Amino acid sequence: MGMQFKKVPALEKCFNILELLSKNKNGLGISEISNALGYNKSTVYNIAYTLCDLCILEAMPGNKFCLGVQLYALGKSAGTDSELIQTVHPYLDKINKKLNLSAFLGILVGKQVVTVDKVDSPVHLKVSSSIGGSTPILAGAVAKVILSKMSDSRIDEILSKNELVPFTKYSCTDKNEYRKMIEKARMDGYAFSNEEYIEGIRALAVPLDRYRENIDAAIYVVGLSIQIKDEDIYAFSEILKRIAFEINTRMSLT
């Protein structure tokens, strides 16, 4: 006869908090969580900040919380791929084979763009990133295309609440110029990053349609300057846009 187990109330509360937050894309504060679930505020406070330390939750402006990057990484490694990941993965493989570059799927989580799936380049010389890795919302090509799909008011809000960091000597630190970059990405349907986030690294990104209200996503490739040459940018971007169109068509039918 197996051992009898005792439920751990803190774990039960933890998962109830995660489930509640998964249904609230704008995040919730301690009092809101406490009131919704009938939990003591100090209990919610301790659980929320413990989960933040583990990157399971992320603290947002206004003392609110949303789901964090590590939660997405755990879900991926456990094989509980979302519908989006299942649909996009074969296309990442297709991009990888066409361009010989590492291909990625990123989604916006709070103030970070999180890598939720990837297909690494088979070549010896490659640039990669781990699943669950993240970049700030105002960094690189993928951030620009995700922002390009948002309303002007939301873009203005994000720009007003976040600073442009000089990650490299090529980074844009002028918000007016950065706003123009987002507009260009909106018009072109893609964004290019020329060593703006990491020196020596270039990236091309294309946004995906918001097939669900709370998912902002993009596909992108990264490589060294010798792998994404100036003369390749247009052809590579056209391939990415065609594949994004195929993904969007597939997702609209599900």
Buried (B, 14 or more C-beta within 10 A) or exposed (E): EEEEEEEEEEEEBBEBBBEBBEEBEEBBBBEBBBEBBEBEEEBBBEBBBEBBEEBBBBBBEEEBBBBBBBBBBBBBEEEEBBEBBEBBBEBBEBBBEBBBBBBBBBBBBBBBBBBBBBBBBEEEEBBEBEBBBBBBBBBBBBBBBBBBBBEEEEBEEBBEEBEBEEBBEEBBEEBEEBBEBBBBBBEBBBBBBBBBBBEEBBBBBBBBBBBEEEBBBBBBBBBEEEBBEEEBBEEBBEBBBEBBBBBBEBBEEE
